Amino acid sequence: MGGLREVAAPFVVTGPSGVAVRTRLKCLTAGDEEVLRLVGAHLGALASRDLKARCTDGLEHDSESWAVRKRALTGVSSSRWAGSITKATHDQWALARRGQLAHIQGLEAGVRTIAHRLSLPVGAKGTRRVPGGYRSAHEWFHKTRRLRVLEDRLGRVRADRDAGRVRVVRGGRRLARTRHHLADAGLTAAQWRQRWEAERWFLQADGESGKRFGNETIRITPEGDVSIKLPAPLAHLANAAHGRYALAGRVRFAHRGSEWADRVAANRAVAYRIHHDTGRDRWYVTASWQIPPTPTVPLEAALAHGVIGVDTNADHLAAWRLDTHGNPCGEPRRFAYDLTGSAPHRDAQVRHALTRLLHWAKACGVKAIAVEDLDFQAEKTREKHGRRRRFRQLISGMPTGKLRARLTSMADRTGMTIIAVDPAYTSKWGAQHWQKPMAGPTRKMSRHDAASIAIGRRAQGHPIRRRTTPPPHDQSDRAGHRTVQADPGTLGREETRPRIPGPRTRCAPPDAARTRATRAPNTVRGARSDQEWVQDSLLLTE
């Protein structure tokens, strides 16, 4: 047990701090689409110029340079458009810095792993935690070259970070590289160009509390009428007062529509983003706003009605309901999803699986769902797992971070509490202690089902190890009763059952004399009815 790492305590995951809902812009005329394209292209060019200026400033950026950039954008757009562009630029630059830091940490982990394995003799055995030496001199030689490549790359990235340089591509680096592999992507040059231009458009505006309908730039009324404040160079395209362009179609938010309508009617801030899906040739609008954080429920209150343990896998969620004592109830459930195809398809698969999970949890009457606090960012490196390419692809495809964030957001609306537990040894110990005992003629247990029990028990504070009651020698239960299935607060739960005074046989209860003396008299044929009959106490011998 000395080699096991310390298991962190479970904790309640905080609720979401914002909401984003999306709907389709329908019934747009050809003129409406042309105006949206012109506005998006104009503001997109301004956003690209501002991003270049922000990257040039690097670490020397301050509030004065920000004000200079915003004033330069205001003359060719508007004050509010300039504020939205500069804020989006800062967010994109900060995101690039965080990605740069993560890249440095990954390179450092790779350098440490290779250097350690090169220091060992060829063929040296490793352990589960520490890798051994390389298997052949040929592999050892190529890894020495790999080490030099990683060290050079790490030096360049560190120099960029110290100088404040970031590598940012508006529209996405992956899409930019797709230009050189159109046949593999199944796109023509015209299709790629259309998608590239649409990704670089800028049609998003921040909300303002106290302004009409919560946004002066992109305005949507409670009835669904959409209008846009045109930039100064495109003001001649306005078809409404005050330099605005009103779209022909109306929108309606099906999800959280009443909440959105209440905010708009109260003139509370709502941010909007309009984007074009070139594959479907459809226009969408996304509304987002901040919400006050939900008060965190104490762990004991969340577990008052039991818990559902969920084990996350590459193609399904394995779940099992546990009562308050940590005992599995009912049958295990599995919620499958398919993570192949496009990103919207994968996201929809995750949402459908979580919806089924929440509906089942609500039907069971529990108020808590336990999930593992997983993070595979440091586990899926090429240097750690070496030739285990399929395993690296497996853990890379598991949506651990996105799944927990989406589950937390969806559970907030249903009153569920999400509990994160340490993932250490849940699969191993669950299979060791629960897979075989829970299997039966009509139930086939998997390691994932057993892991869900381990996750739920860890959230409740119970040990994962399952110790069954020892078999009694006879009906007197002379072996006593020892089990860890009792509540943690129960005194003496690990001790033998205390002896109850009186006989341990089925012939008479311990207080037979007193009970029968006070019982109504039994009438026996041939006996006097006025005589009280009392049975003598039984002679008990040990």
C-alpha positions as a printed NumPy array, in Angstrom:
array([[  0.   ,   0.   ,   0.   ],
       [  2.985,   2.299,   0.308],
       [  3.165,   2.751,  -3.47 ],
       [ -0.403,   4.021,  -3.853],
       [ -0.916,   7.726,  -4.261],
       [ -3.182,   9.684,  -1.97 ],
       [ -6.778,   9.888,  -3.156],
       [ -8.278,  13.376,  -3.191],
       [-11.578,  14.029,  -1.475],
       [-14.746,  14.344,  -3.608],
       [-16.185,  17.806,  -4.146],
       [-19.327,  19.39 ,  -5.557],
       [-18.807,  20.912,  -9.007],
       [-19.805,  24.573,  -9.237],
       [-22.673,  25.424, -11.541],
       [-22.486,  27.331, -14.842],
       [-21.997,  31.089, -14.911],
       [-23.464,  31.745, -18.349],
       [-26.077,  30.608, -20.858],
       [-25.899,  30.328, -24.652],
       [-28.858,  29.398, -26.871],
       [-28.985,  29.207, -30.653],
       [-31.697,  29.364, -33.269],
       [-31.944,  29.65 , -37.017],
       [-32.514,  32.866, -38.968],
       [-35.293,  31.91 , -41.349],
       [-37.096,  33.674, -44.203],
       [-34.112,  35.841, -45.13 ],
       [-34.268,  37.544, -48.502],
       [-31.368,  37.719, -50.939],
       [-30.878,  41.35 , -49.926],
       [-30.7  ,  40.389, -46.245],
       [-28.013,  37.796, -46.908],
       [-26.013,  40.225, -49.024],
       [-26.06 ,  42.862, -46.272],
       [-24.963,  40.28 , -43.683],
       [-22.067,  39.244, -45.915],
       [-20.95 ,  42.829, -46.482],
       [-21.12 ,  43.722, -42.797],
       [-19.365,  40.51 , -41.749],
       [-16.567,  40.955, -44.311],
       [-16.014,  44.614, -43.376],
       [-15.907,  43.978, -39.637],
       [-13.835,  40.83 , -40.18 ],
       [-11.157,  42.853, -41.97 ],
       [-11.122,  45.307, -39.06 ],
       [-10.827,  42.422, -36.569],
       [ -7.866,  40.968, -38.486],
       [ -6.134,  44.348, -38.494],
       [ -6.752,  44.817, -34.768],
       [ -5.477,  41.301, -33.961],
       [ -2.266,  42.045, -35.832],
       [ -1.809,  45.241, -33.841],
       [ -2.436,  43.415, -30.562],
       [  0.091,  40.696, -31.413],
       [  2.631,  43.346, -32.351],
       [  2.279,  44.999, -28.942],
       [  2.915,  41.684, -27.163],
       [  3.723,  42.128, -23.49 ],
       [  4.074,  45.907, -23.908],
       [  0.324,  46.331, -24.304],
       [ -1.441,  48.639, -21.857],
       [ -4.711,  50.535, -21.501],
       [ -3.421,  53.477, -23.529],
       [ -2.631,  51.343, -26.583],
       [ -6.033,  49.706, -26.196],
       [ -7.71 ,  53.114, -26.313],
       [ -5.691,  54.05 , -29.406],
       [ -6.792,  50.895, -31.216],
       [-10.417,  51.426, -30.265],
       [-10.419,  55.04 , -31.49 ],
       [ -8.947,  53.916, -34.811],
       [-11.742,  51.354, -35.242],
       [-14.533,  53.693, -34.179],
       [-14.127,  55.946, -37.226],
       [-14.686,  53.089, -39.692],
       [-17.399,  51.245, -37.737],
       [-18.967,  52.572, -34.523],
       [-18.012,  52.844, -30.869],
       [-19.877,  49.681, -29.892],
       [-18.566,  47.656, -32.843],
       [-15.04 ,  48.806, -31.92 ],
       [-15.536,  47.69 , -28.321],
       [-16.722,  44.255, -29.399],
       [-13.801,  43.827, -31.81 ],
       [-11.121,  44.818, -29.294],
       [-12.624,  42.596, -26.597],
       [-12.712,  39.61 , -28.971],
       [ -9.111,  40.343, -29.95 ],
       [ -7.961,  40.289, -26.32 ],
       [ -9.804,  37.014, -25.696],
       [ -8.196,  35.419, -28.746],
       [ -4.712,  36.601, -27.744],
       [ -5.184,  35.302, -24.195],
       [ -6.407,  31.948, -25.532],
       [ -3.295,  31.692, -27.703],
       [ -1.113,  32.379, -24.649],
       [ -2.81 ,  29.609, -22.676],
       [ -2.366,  27.21 , -25.579],
       [  1.289,  28.211, -25.814],
       [  1.806,  27.414, -22.138],
       [  0.119,  24.021, -22.551],
       [  2.369,  23.301, -25.533],
       [  5.453,  24.117, -23.458],
       [  4.317,  21.802, -20.675],
       [  3.762,  18.992, -23.173],
       [  7.221,  19.466, -24.683],
       [  8.817,  19.5  , -21.23 ],
       [  7.056,  16.246, -20.326],
       [  8.285,  14.647, -23.544],
       [ 11.87 ,  15.781, -22.955],
       [ 11.841,  14.437, -19.391],
       [ 10.457,  11.064, -20.472],
       [ 12.957,  10.557, -23.296],
       [ 15.903,  11.702, -21.191],
       [ 14.948,   9.279, -18.418],
       [ 14.578,   6.314, -20.76 ],
       [ 17.831,   7.109, -22.519],
       [ 19.647,   7.085, -19.165],
       [ 18.623,   3.449, -18.568],
       [ 20.27 ,   0.419, -20.162],
       [ 18.694,  -0.941, -23.323],
       [ 15.991,  -3.447, -22.436],
       [ 15.669,  -2.359, -18.792],
       [ 12.291,  -3.192, -17.313],
       [  9.997,  -0.459, -16.099],
       [  7.112,  -0.28 , -13.649],
       [  3.529,   0.875, -13.955],
       [  4.555,   4.396, -12.987],
       [  8.086,   4.729, -14.348],
       [  8.924,   3.591, -17.902],
       [ 11.96 ,   1.439, -18.527],
       [ 14.672,   1.63 , -21.126],
       [ 14.146,   1.332, -24.866],
       [ 13.841,  -2.14 , -26.328],
       [ 16.629,  -2.   , -28.888],
       [ 19.708,  -0.001, -29.814],
       [ 17.964,   1.055, -33.032],
       [ 15.079,   2.638, -31.089],
       [ 17.536,   4.174, -28.608],
       [ 19.399,   5.877, -31.468],
       [ 16.264,   7.363, -33.047],
       [ 15.054,   8.615, -29.675],
       [ 18.295,  10.523, -29.21 ],
       [ 17.509,  12.406, -32.412],
       [ 13.921,  12.875, -31.285],
       [ 15.204,  14.384, -28.03 ],
       [ 17.255,  16.986, -29.907],
       [ 14.241,  17.919, -32.043],
       [ 12.031,  18.409, -28.984],
       [ 14.7  ,  20.437, -27.187],
       [ 15.084,  22.767, -30.184],
       [ 11.339,  23.144, -30.486],
       [ 11.025,  23.81 , -26.765],
       [ 13.694,  26.501, -26.959],
       [ 11.877,  28.315, -29.776],
       [  8.503,  28.203, -28.002],
       [ 10.04 ,  29.459, -24.753],
       [ 11.68 ,  32.327, -26.6  ],
       [  8.332,  33.24 , -28.168],
       [  6.618,  33.211, -24.803],
       [  9.288,  35.344, -23.154],
       [  8.994,  37.847, -25.989],
       [  5.175,  37.825, -25.934],
       [  4.812,  36.378, -29.455],
       [  1.853,  34.131, -30.242],
       [  0.799,  32.275, -33.395],
       [ -2.832,  33.067, -34.199],
       [ -4.829,  32.376, -37.368],
       [ -8.23 ,  34.023, -37.739],
       [-10.462,  31.349, -39.193],
       [ -8.55 ,  28.468, -37.648],
       [ -5.175,  26.9  , -38.312],
       [ -6.744,  23.565, -39.213],
       [ -8.901,  25.121, -41.904],
       [ -5.901,  27.03 , -43.233],
       [ -3.938,  23.798, -43.59 ],
       [ -6.888,  22.137, -45.294],
       [ -6.219,  24.403, -48.277],
       [ -3.287,  22.151, -49.169],
       [ -5.279,  18.907, -48.768],
       [ -8.567,  19.626, -50.51 ],
       [ -8.901,  16.109, -51.951],
       [ -8.6  ,  14.487, -48.505],
       [-11.147,  16.934, -47.078],
       [-13.584,  16.397, -49.953],
       [-13.709,  20.114, -50.809],
       [-13.19 ,  22.126, -53.961],
       [-11.194,  25.337, -54.037],
       [-14.41 ,  27.397, -54.277],
       [-16.007,  25.564, -51.352],
       [-12.928,  26.017, -49.232],
       [-12.755,  29.724, -50.085],
       [-16.406,  30.217, -49.144],
       [-15.919,  28.452, -45.827],
       [-12.684,  30.356, -45.131],
       [-14.304,  33.739, -45.718],
       [-17.329,  32.85 , -43.566],
       [-15.091,  31.812, -40.66 ],
       [-13.237,  35.135, -40.795],
       [-16.373,  37.291, -40.721],
       [-17.144,  39.216, -37.543],
       [-20.807,  39.557, -36.547],
       [-20.954,  39.549, -32.762],
       [-21.902,  42.276, -30.3  ],
       [-21.702,  42.485, -26.516],
       [-24.816,  43.311, -24.523],
       [-25.442,  46.414, -22.418],
       [-27.724,  46.532, -19.423],
       [-30.088,  49.477, -19.428],
       [-30.103,  49.829, -23.218],
       [-33.122,  49.019, -25.299],
       [-33.655,  45.229, -25.396],
       [-30.201,  44.718, -23.868],
       [-28.146,  45.387, -27.012],
       [-27.804,  48.465, -29.208],
       [-25.733,  46.877, -31.986],
       [-27.61 ,  43.631, -32.742],
       [-31.136,  44.074, -31.434],
       [-33.8  ,  41.382, -31.15 ],
       [-37.216,  42.35 , -29.808],
       [-39.378,  40.015, -27.707],
       [-41.492,  39.471, -30.84 ],
       [-38.423,  38.202, -32.737],
       [-37.635,  41.179, -34.994],
       [-33.894,  41.412, -35.748],
       [-32.066,  44.627, -36.67 ],
       [-28.372,  45.496, -37.001],
       [-26.556,  48.776, -36.528],
       [-24.611,  49.245, -39.778],
       [-20.976,  50.424, -39.734],
       [-20.361,  53.94 , -40.996],
       [-19.111,  52.943, -44.507],
       [-22.257,  50.798, -45.041],
       [-24.801,  53.241, -43.632],
       [-26.307,  53.765, -47.114],
       [-27.743,  50.206, -46.944],
       [-30.004,  51.059, -43.992],
       [-33.735,  50.386, -44.335],
       [-34.72 ,  51.596, -40.832],
       [-34.183,  54.686, -38.723],
       [-30.855,  55.589, -37.087],
       [-28.717,  53.731, -39.609],
       [-30.126,  50.291, -38.856],
       [-30.967,  47.399, -41.134],
       [-34.001,  45.261, -40.21 ],
       [-34.061,  41.648, -41.412],
       [-37.214,  40.25 , -42.988],
       [-37.385,  37.076, -40.899],
       [-38.183,  36.589, -37.241],
       [-36.465,  34.391, -34.699],
       [-37.722,  32.326, -31.789],
       [-35.59 ,  30.623, -29.156],
       [-37.076,  27.253, -28.306],
       [-34.646,  26.503, -25.484],
       [-34.823,  28.957, -22.549],
       [-37.033,  31.177, -24.66 ],
       [-39.027,  32.505, -21.724],
       [-35.848,  33.345, -19.805],
       [-34.446,  35.189, -22.819],
       [-37.727,  37.084, -23.323],
       [-37.746,  38.194, -19.68 ],
       [-34.217,  39.575, -19.981],
       [-34.958,  41.401, -23.218],
       [-38.164,  42.903, -21.846],
       [-36.273,  44.138, -18.774],
       [-33.479,  45.655, -20.928],
       [-30.845,  43.385, -19.419],
       [-27.61 ,  42.633, -21.286],
       [-27.727,  39.918, -23.957],
       [-24.842,  39.274, -26.363],
       [-25.514,  38.024, -29.914],
       [-23.45 ,  36.319, -32.595],
       [-24.582,  35.721, -36.187],
       [-22.757,  33.114, -38.256],
       [-23.234,  31.303, -41.554],
       [-23.082,  27.53 , -41.961],
       [-21.708,  27.143, -45.495],
       [-22.272,  23.381, -45.571],
       [-26.037,  23.748, -45.025],
       [-26.265,  27.285, -46.392],
       [-28.081,  28.442, -43.253],
       [-27.768,  31.466, -40.985],
       [-27.861,  31.145, -37.194],
       [-27.955,  33.558, -34.277],
       [-26.628,  32.724, -30.805],
       [-27.776,  34.615, -27.71 ],
       [-25.708,  34.473, -24.51 ],
       [-25.905,  36.098, -21.106],
       [-24.514,  35.702, -17.621],
       [-26.438,  34.117, -14.785],
       [-25.784,  34.244, -11.046],
       [-23.949,  31.143,  -9.85 ],
       [-26.163,  28.512,  -8.316],
       [-25.565,  28.107,  -4.548],
       [-23.449,  25.025,  -3.942],
       [-25.334,  22.252,  -2.163],
       [-23.467,  20.619,   0.745],
       [-22.128,  17.19 ,  -0.07 ],
       [-24.153,  15.501,   2.679],
       [-27.409,  17.05 ,   1.471],
       [-26.719,  16.051,  -2.146],
       [-26.142,  12.421,  -1.108],
       [-29.227,  12.182,   1.107],
       [-31.167,  10.196,  -1.52 ],
       [-28.31 ,   8.11 ,  -2.876],
       [-26.1  ,   8.713,  -5.879],
       [-25.584,   7.543,  -9.45 ],
       [-21.992,   6.648, -10.314],
       [-20.995,   7.272, -13.936],
       [-17.922,   5.834, -15.647],
       [-16.903,   7.702, -18.811],
       [-15.703,   5.612, -21.745],
       [-14.86 ,   6.154, -25.4  ],
       [-18.267,   5.036, -26.682],
       [-20.685,   4.961, -23.743],
       [-21.458,   6.03 , -20.19 ],
       [-21.742,   3.209, -17.65 ],
       [-24.018,   4.169, -14.745],
       [-25.364,   2.463, -11.64 ],
       [-27.588,   3.719,  -8.864],
       [-26.4  ,   3.332,  -5.248],
       [-28.424,   3.787,  -2.081],
       [-27.275,   5.819,   0.9  ],
       [-25.224,   2.894,   2.254],
       [-23.324,   2.358,  -1.007],
       [-25.252,  -0.721,  -2.135],
       [-26.011,  -1.044,  -5.888],
       [-29.736,  -0.902,  -6.63 ],
       [-31.501,  -2.236,  -9.692],
       [-29.676,  -2.915, -12.928],
       [-26.731,  -1.081, -14.531],
       [-27.478,   1.328, -17.337],
       [-25.393,   2.207, -20.377],
       [-25.847,   5.309, -22.515],
       [-24.059,   4.938, -25.846],
       [-22.794,   7.697, -28.14 ],
       [-20.844,   7.833, -31.391],
       [-17.905,  10.254, -31.453],
       [-17.137,   9.972, -35.162],
       [-17.92 ,  12.526, -37.817],
       [-18.148,  16.285, -37.56 ],
       [-17.897,  18.322, -34.374],
       [-21.642,  19.23 , -34.314],
       [-22.509,  15.535, -34.655],
       [-20.193,  14.564, -31.79 ],
       [-21.591,  17.34 , -29.617],
       [-25.144,  16.215, -30.347],
       [-24.278,  12.625, -29.435],
       [-22.895,  13.751, -26.071],
       [-25.958,  15.903, -25.39 ],
       [-28.367,  13.044, -26.182],
       [-26.502,  10.631, -23.903],
       [-26.484,  13.137, -21.035],
       [-30.179,  13.875, -21.55 ],
       [-31.041,  10.189, -21.164],
       [-28.815,   9.988, -18.083],
       [-30.521,  12.961, -16.414],
       [-33.998,  11.64 , -17.208],
       [-33.124,   8.297, -15.638],
       [-31.625,   9.992, -12.564],
       [-34.773,  12.047, -12.116],
       [-36.947,   8.932, -12.403],
       [-34.822,   7.19 ,  -9.743],
       [-35.325,  10.07 ,  -7.318],
       [-31.642,  10.757,  -6.656],
       [-30.211,  14.27 ,  -6.492],
       [-26.503,  13.601,  -7.169],
       [-24.433,  12.189, -10.027],
       [-20.796,  11.237,  -9.399],
       [-18.265,  11.485, -12.242],
       [-14.49 ,  11.163, -12.399],
       [-12.329,  14.271, -12.39 ],
       [-10.457,  13.174, -15.518],
       [ -7.862,  15.106, -17.493],
       [ -5.931,  13.272, -20.212],
       [ -3.865,  16.245, -21.373],
       [ -0.73 ,  14.876, -19.735],
       [ -1.597,  11.226, -20.375],
       [ -1.92 ,  11.086, -24.161],
       [  1.577,  12.172, -25.107],
       [  3.495,  10.232, -27.719],
       [  6.536,   9.846, -25.484],
       [  4.677,   8.34 , -22.536],
       [  2.815,   5.579, -24.357],
       [  5.28 ,   5.091, -27.22 ],
       [  3.976,   2.602, -29.77 ],
       [  0.556,   2.276, -28.167],
       [ -0.996,   4.381, -30.847],
       [ -4.489,   2.92 , -30.572],
       [ -4.512,   3.575, -26.829],
       [ -3.449,   7.193, -27.372],
       [ -6.206,   7.62 , -29.942],
       [ -8.688,   6.048, -27.517],
       [ -8.003,   8.411, -24.628],
       [ -7.731,  11.385, -26.985],
       [-11.236,  10.737, -28.249],
       [-12.826,  10.656, -24.795],
       [-14.652,  13.998, -24.228],
       [-13.829,  14.22 , -20.53 ],
       [-13.641,  17.99 , -20.07 ],
       [-16.463,  18.832, -22.473],
       [-18.687,  16.093, -21.05 ],
       [-18.389,  17.279, -17.445],
       [-18.9  ,  20.924, -18.409],
       [-22.002,  20.088, -20.441],
       [-23.311,  17.736, -17.756],
       [-22.917,  20.467, -15.141],
       [-24.78 ,  22.95 , -17.322],
       [-27.623,  20.548, -18.111],
       [-27.911,  19.276, -14.534],
       [-28.297,  22.826, -13.208],
       [-31.704,  23.059, -14.861],
       [-32.918,  19.76 , -13.392],
       [-31.757,  20.339,  -9.814],
       [-29.068,  17.661,  -9.979],
       [-25.743,  18.048,  -8.194],
       [-22.548,  16.9  ,  -9.915],
       [-19.857,  15.426,  -7.662],
       [-16.311,  15.011,  -8.976],
       [-14.189,  12.225,  -7.5  ],
       [-10.563,  11.241,  -7.856],
       [-10.257,   8.669, -10.697],
       [ -7.382,   6.777,  -9.051],
       [ -7.835,   2.974,  -9.151],
       [-11.61 ,   3.095,  -9.736],
       [-11.518,   0.709, -12.704],
       [ -9.011,  -1.664, -11.117],
       [-10.587,  -1.861,  -7.667],
       [-14.121,  -1.865,  -9.04 ],
       [-13.349,  -4.908, -11.187],
       [-11.549,  -6.584,  -8.292],
       [-14.276,  -6.197,  -5.691],
       [-17.563,  -5.786,  -7.6  ],
       [-17.428,  -7.361, -11.056],
       [-17.696, -10.998, -10.011],
       [-20.108, -10.625,  -7.019],
       [-22.603,  -8.573,  -9.074],
       [-22.57 , -10.934, -12.056],
       [-25.312, -13.527, -12.404],
       [-26.984, -15.887, -14.833],
       [-28.972, -13.053, -16.404],
       [-26.546, -10.184, -15.779],
       [-23.183,  -9.793, -17.473],
       [-20.922,  -7.378, -15.665],
       [-18.182,  -5.384, -17.337],
       [-15.261,  -3.486, -15.815],
       [-17.043,  -0.255, -16.659],
       [-20.161,  -1.249, -14.693],
       [-18.011,  -2.195, -11.719],
       [-16.111,   1.095, -12.02 ],
       [-19.386,   3.039, -11.814],
       [-20.046,   1.394,  -8.425],
       [-16.564,   2.338,  -7.259],
       [-17.082,   5.942,  -8.36 ],
       [-20.39 ,   6.211,  -6.536],
       [-19.002,   4.703,  -3.326],
       [-16.021,   7.046,  -3.379],
       [-18.371,  10.021,  -3.73 ],
       [-20.281,   8.817,  -0.67 ],
       [-17.12 ,   8.38 ,   1.383],
       [-17.358,   4.572,   1.499],
       [-14.325,   2.408,   0.788],
       [-14.432,   0.684,  -2.591],
       [-13.437,  -2.654,  -1.074],
       [-16.399,  -4.947,  -0.567],
       [-16.189,  -7.335,   2.394],
       [-19.074,  -9.747,   2.647],
       [-20.513, -11.163,   5.854],
       [-18.65 , -14.284,   7.019],
       [-20.72 , -17.489,   6.785],
       [-22.304, -18.497,  10.117],
       [-21.556, -21.873,  11.698],
       [-25.239, -22.458,  12.37 ],
       [-28.5  , -20.59 ,  12.831],
       [-27.258, -19.118,  16.101],
       [-25.052, -16.76 ,  14.06 ],
       [-22.091, -17.641,  16.254],
       [-19.639, -16.131,  13.74 ],
       [-20.975, -12.658,  14.367],
       [-21.701,  -9.975,  11.819],
       [-19.017,  -7.787,  10.255],
       [-19.527,  -5.677,   7.161],
       [-18.598,  -2.303,   5.714],
       [-22.04 ,  -1.82 ,   4.175],
       [-23.294,   0.036,   7.248],
       [-23.341,   3.791,   7.449],
       [-19.909,   5.334,   8.259],
       [-21.381,   6.969,  11.348],
       [-22.673,   3.699,  12.815],
       [-20.754,   2.818,  15.96 ],
       [-19.223,  -0.629,  16.013],
       [-19.918,  -1.39 ,  12.381],
       [-16.595,  -3.265,  12.143],
       [-17.177,  -5.244,  15.348],
       [-19.088,  -8.43 ,  16.095],
       [-22.8  ,  -8.252,  16.765],
       [-23.477,  -7.667,  20.472],
       [-25.029, -10.564,  22.324],
       [-28.737, -10.235,  23.094],
       [-29.739, -11.605,  26.526],
       [-31.978, -14.604,  26.465],
       [-32.202, -17.905,  24.627],
       [-30.897, -18.246,  21.065],
       [-33.449, -20.863,  19.991],
       [-36.739, -20.646,  18.143],
       [-38.814, -22.478,  20.822],
       [-39.644, -19.47 ,  22.997],
       [-38.827, -15.769,  23.145],
       [-36.527, -14.497,  25.936],
       [-39.401, -13.203,  28.067],
       [-41.801, -16.094,  27.562],
       [-42.859, -16.322,  31.199],
       [-43.784, -12.694,  31.552],
       [-45.533, -12.566,  28.189],
       [-47.679, -15.607,  28.724],
       [-48.539, -14.601,  32.254],
       [-50.199, -11.465,  31.044],
       [-51.831, -13.055,  28.006],
       [-55.521, -13.871,  27.885],
       [-56.215, -17.34 ,  29.448],
       [-56.523, -20.29 ,  27.122],
       [-59.508, -22.589,  27.683],
       [-58.65 , -26.287,  27.73 ],
       [-61.295, -29.01 ,  27.471],
       [-61.907, -30.52 ,  30.855],
       [-60.204, -27.753,  32.816],
       [-61.82 , -25.209,  35.116],
       [-62.362, -21.901,  33.352],
       [-61.884, -19.838,  36.474],
       [-58.367, -21.127,  37.057],
       [-55.467, -19.072,  35.661],
       [-52.928, -21.164,  33.815],
       [-49.269, -20.068,  33.815],
       [-46.534, -22.047,  32.11 ],
       [-43.415, -22.685,  34.092],
       [-40.235, -21.155,  32.835],
       [-38.256, -23.392,  30.523],
       [-35.111, -25.015,  31.723],
       [-32.317, -23.688,  29.516],
       [-28.885, -25.174,  29.543],
       [-25.809, -23.882,  27.806]])
